[in-house]
Amino acid sequence: MQSTLRELRLFIRSPRFWGTFAVVILIFAVSGPYGTSERMTAGQRLGYWLVVQAAAWLIAILCSVIAEVVLRRHIASMFWRMMLGSVAAALPIGYALSLIDVIFDGTRHSMHSGLQRAFFAVPLCALFCLLTYMAMNERINEVVATSGSTPRPPSILDRLKPQNRGELLRLSVQDHYTEVVTSLGRELVLLRFADALRETGGTAGLQVHRSHWIADAHVERLKRDNGKLLILTHDGFEIPVSRSYAAEVRRHFG
């Protein structure tokens, strides 16, 4: 599931993908194929082909990505995995087009008509797969290669509310609680500080005080104030450094 979502995000974040999508819509809206130039105004054609292409591309992407992930153990070639998914998308696309026609002009189609549309959509789905593979196979391969090595988030994040589960930045003692600060927020957790330190997982960081731990990536620089060593964080906080940790902090962050 996570691999599927990563590949879907790859499409969503690709400027090349959106550029191709926009060009295709303009070509169809201007040329007005399948009789749309005769029965629709320019504005109606633009809206119609925007909906049609959005539905078709969404279905094709979902099917090709799901097939690419599910069939990895059975088919070695990523191209053929995606091709099978894209061709399979022709059937739901055929019926989706029939539904769109009902919405736009009230034209109702029979089940047989939906199958005909699906049949004619097969070569278009195959062409879509070919173009997508040529444009994005390297990026998809990168996602696949890194999907198995993605480190598990620190287990202390599992204790937080979902909206606060960002990148772990620092831990601090607050009475009987540990304050957990992430890139998405902060939260008090009823947990001993020593136990919290054991749950930082693979996050690179250092305990700098008996009451403070900070992630390496969160350190802006070291500073001195009246002889005291402080750590300045990227969000402007100053974390005190105990004398017993000062030498290690200077070696680690200096």
C-alpha positions as CSV (number, residue, x, y, z in Angstrom):
1,M,0.0,0.0,0.0
2,Q,2.8,2.4,0.9
3,S,4.7,1.7,-2.3
4,T,1.5,2.3,-4.3
5,L,1.0,5.7,-2.6
6,R,4.6,6.7,-3.2
7,E,4.3,6.0,-6.9
8,L,1.0,7.9,-7.1
9,R,2.6,10.9,-5.4
10,L,5.4,10.6,-8.0
11,F,2.8,11.3,-10.8
12,I,1.0,14.1,-8.8
13,R,4.3,15.9,-8.2
14,S,5.7,15.6,-11.8
15,P,5.6,18.9,-13.8
16,R,6.1,16.8,-17.0
17,F,3.0,14.8,-16.3
18,W,0.8,17.9,-15.7
19,G,2.3,19.6,-18.8
20,T,1.4,16.6,-21.0
21,F,-2.0,16.5,-19.5
22,A,-2.7,20.1,-20.3
23,V,-1.4,19.8,-23.8
24,V,-3.7,16.8,-24.5
25,I,-6.7,18.6,-23.2
26,L,-6.0,21.7,-25.4
27,I,-5.6,19.5,-28.5
28,F,-8.9,17.8,-27.9
29,A,-10.7,21.0,-27.0
30,V,-9.5,22.8,-30.1
31,S,-9.9,20.0,-32.6
32,G,-13.3,18.9,-31.2
33,P,-13.1,15.2,-32.2
34,Y,-16.0,12.7,-32.0
35,G,-18.5,15.4,-33.0
36,T,-17.9,17.7,-30.1
37,S,-17.0,20.6,-32.4
38,E,-20.5,20.4,-33.9
39,R,-22.6,20.0,-30.7
40,M,-20.6,22.0,-28.2
41,T,-19.3,25.6,-27.9
42,A,-15.5,26.1,-27.3
43,G,-16.1,26.5,-23.5
44,Q,-18.2,23.4,-23.3
45,R,-15.6,21.4,-25.3
46,L,-12.9,22.5,-22.9
47,G,-15.0,21.5,-19.9
48,Y,-16.0,18.2,-21.5
49,W,-12.5,17.1,-22.5
50,L,-11.1,18.2,-19.1
51,V,-13.5,15.9,-17.3
52,V,-13.1,13.1,-19.8
53,Q,-9.3,13.2,-19.8
54,A,-9.1,13.6,-16.0
55,A,-11.3,10.5,-15.5
56,A,-9.5,8.5,-18.1
57,W,-6.0,9.4,-16.8
58,L,-6.9,8.9,-13.2
59,I,-8.3,5.4,-13.9
60,A,-5.3,4.5,-16.1
61,I,-2.8,5.7,-13.5
62,L,-4.5,3.9,-10.7
63,C,-4.7,0.6,-12.6
64,S,-1.1,0.8,-14.0
65,V,0.4,1.7,-10.6
66,I,-1.5,-1.0,-8.7
67,A,-0.5,-3.6,-11.4
68,E,3.1,-2.4,-11.2
69,V,3.2,-3.0,-7.5
70,V,1.1,-6.2,-7.2
71,L,2.7,-8.0,-10.1
72,R,6.4,-7.4,-9.1
73,R,6.8,-10.9,-7.8
74,H,5.3,-12.4,-11.0
75,I,6.5,-10.3,-13.9
76,A,10.1,-9.0,-14.0
77,S,9.5,-6.2,-16.5
78,M,8.1,-3.0,-15.0
79,F,6.9,-1.9,-18.5
80,W,4.8,-5.0,-19.0
81,R,3.4,-4.7,-15.4
82,M,2.3,-1.2,-16.2
83,M,1.0,-2.2,-19.6
84,L,-1.3,-4.9,-18.2
85,G,-2.7,-2.4,-15.7
86,S,-3.2,0.2,-18.4
87,V,-5.0,-2.1,-20.8
88,A,-7.2,-3.4,-17.9
89,A,-8.2,0.2,-17.3
90,A,-9.9,0.3,-20.7
91,L,-13.0,-1.4,-19.3
92,P,-13.8,1.1,-16.5
93,I,-12.8,4.0,-18.7
94,G,-15.4,2.9,-21.3
95,Y,-18.2,3.0,-18.8
96,A,-16.9,6.2,-17.2
97,L,-17.1,7.9,-20.6
98,S,-20.7,6.7,-21.0
99,L,-21.5,8.2,-17.6
100,I,-19.9,11.5,-18.5
101,D,-22.0,11.7,-21.7
102,V,-25.1,11.3,-19.6
103,I,-24.0,14.2,-17.3
104,F,-23.1,16.6,-20.2
105,D,-25.9,16.1,-22.7
106,G,-28.2,13.5,-21.3
107,T,-27.2,10.9,-23.9
108,R,-27.7,7.4,-22.5
109,H,-25.7,4.4,-23.7
110,S,-26.4,0.7,-23.4
111,M,-24.1,-1.8,-21.8
112,H,-23.0,-2.8,-25.3
113,S,-22.0,0.8,-26.0
114,G,-19.8,0.9,-22.9
115,L,-18.0,-2.3,-24.1
116,Q,-17.5,-0.7,-27.5
117,R,-16.0,2.3,-25.9
118,A,-13.7,0.1,-23.8
119,F,-12.6,-1.7,-26.9
120,F,-11.7,1.5,-28.6
121,A,-9.9,2.8,-25.4
122,V,-7.5,-0.2,-25.4
123,P,-5.0,1.3,-27.9
124,L,-5.2,4.7,-26.2
125,C,-4.5,3.1,-22.9
126,A,-1.5,1.2,-24.4
127,L,-0.2,4.5,-25.9
128,F,-0.7,6.2,-22.5
129,C,1.4,3.5,-20.8
130,L,4.1,3.8,-23.4
131,L,4.4,7.5,-23.1
132,T,4.3,7.4,-19.3
133,Y,6.9,4.7,-19.1
134,M,9.3,6.6,-21.4
135,A,8.9,9.8,-19.4
136,M,8.9,8.5,-15.8
137,N,10.4,5.0,-15.6
138,E,13.7,6.2,-14.1
139,R,11.9,8.1,-11.3
140,I,9.6,5.1,-10.7
141,N,12.6,2.8,-10.4
142,E,14.2,5.2,-7.9
143,V,11.0,5.0,-5.8
144,V,11.0,1.2,-6.0
145,A,14.7,1.0,-5.1
146,T,14.3,3.1,-2.0
147,S,11.0,1.7,-0.8
148,G,12.5,-1.3,0.9
149,S,15.2,0.7,2.7
150,T,13.0,3.5,4.1
151,P,13.8,3.6,7.8
152,R,11.0,3.0,10.2
153,P,10.0,6.2,12.1
154,P,11.1,6.4,15.7
155,S,8.6,4.5,17.8
156,I,8.1,7.6,20.1
157,L,6.2,9.1,17.2
158,D,3.6,6.3,17.5
159,R,2.7,7.8,20.8
160,L,1.7,11.1,19.3
161,K,-1.5,12.3,17.8
162,P,-1.4,11.7,14.0
163,Q,-1.3,15.4,13.2
164,N,1.9,15.7,15.2
165,R,3.9,12.8,13.7
166,G,6.5,14.7,11.8
167,E,10.3,14.6,11.7
168,L,11.6,14.2,15.3
169,L,13.4,17.4,16.4
170,R,13.9,17.4,20.1
171,L,12.9,16.0,23.5
172,S,12.7,17.8,26.8
173,V,11.7,17.0,30.3
174,Q,8.5,18.6,31.6
175,D,7.7,17.5,35.2
176,H,6.6,13.9,34.8
177,Y,6.2,14.2,31.1
178,T,8.5,14.3,28.1
179,E,7.8,17.0,25.6
180,V,8.2,15.7,22.0
181,V,8.8,18.4,19.4
182,T,8.4,17.5,15.7
183,S,8.3,19.4,12.5
184,L,4.5,19.2,12.7
185,G,3.9,20.2,16.3
186,R,4.6,19.4,19.9
187,E,3.0,17.2,22.5
188,L,3.5,16.1,26.1
189,V,3.8,12.3,26.5
190,L,3.6,10.6,29.9
191,L,6.9,8.8,29.6
192,R,10.2,8.8,31.5
193,F,12.9,10.8,29.6
194,A,15.3,7.7,29.7
195,D,12.6,5.6,28.0
196,A,11.9,8.4,25.5
197,L,15.6,8.4,24.5
198,R,15.4,4.7,23.8
199,E,12.5,5.3,21.4
200,T,14.2,7.8,19.1
201,G,14.9,4.9,16.8
202,G,17.3,5.7,13.9
203,T,17.1,9.5,14.3
204,A,20.6,10.9,14.5
205,G,20.9,13.1,17.6
206,L,22.5,13.7,21.0
207,Q,21.5,14.1,24.6
208,V,23.0,17.5,25.5
209,H,21.5,17.9,29.0
210,R,19.9,15.7,31.6
211,S,16.6,17.2,30.4
212,H,17.2,17.7,26.7
213,W,17.9,15.7,23.5
214,I,18.2,17.2,20.1
215,A,18.3,15.8,16.5
216,D,21.4,16.6,14.5
217,A,19.3,18.1,11.7
218,H,17.7,20.5,14.1
219,V,21.0,22.2,15.2
220,E,21.7,25.6,13.7
221,R,24.9,26.4,15.6
222,L,26.6,26.5,19.0
223,K,26.8,29.7,21.0
224,R,28.1,31.0,24.3
225,D,26.2,33.3,26.7
226,N,28.0,34.4,29.9
227,G,30.2,31.4,29.7
228,K,27.4,28.9,29.2
229,L,27.3,26.7,26.1
230,L,24.0,26.8,24.2
231,I,22.6,25.1,21.1
232,L,20.6,27.4,18.8
233,T,18.0,25.4,16.9
234,H,16.6,26.1,13.4
235,D,13.4,27.4,14.9
236,G,15.2,29.9,17.2
237,F,15.2,28.0,20.5
238,E,18.2,27.9,22.8
239,I,18.9,24.6,24.4
240,P,21.3,24.6,27.4
241,V,24.2,22.2,27.4
242,S,25.3,20.6,30.7
243,R,29.0,20.7,31.6
244,S,29.1,17.0,31.6
245,Y,28.0,16.9,27.9
246,A,29.9,20.0,26.7
247,A,32.9,18.2,25.3
248,E,30.9,15.7,23.4
249,V,28.6,18.4,22.1
250,R,31.5,20.4,20.8
251,R,33.0,17.3,19.1
252,H,29.6,16.3,17.6
253,F,28.3,19.7,16.5
254,G,31.4,21.9,16.5
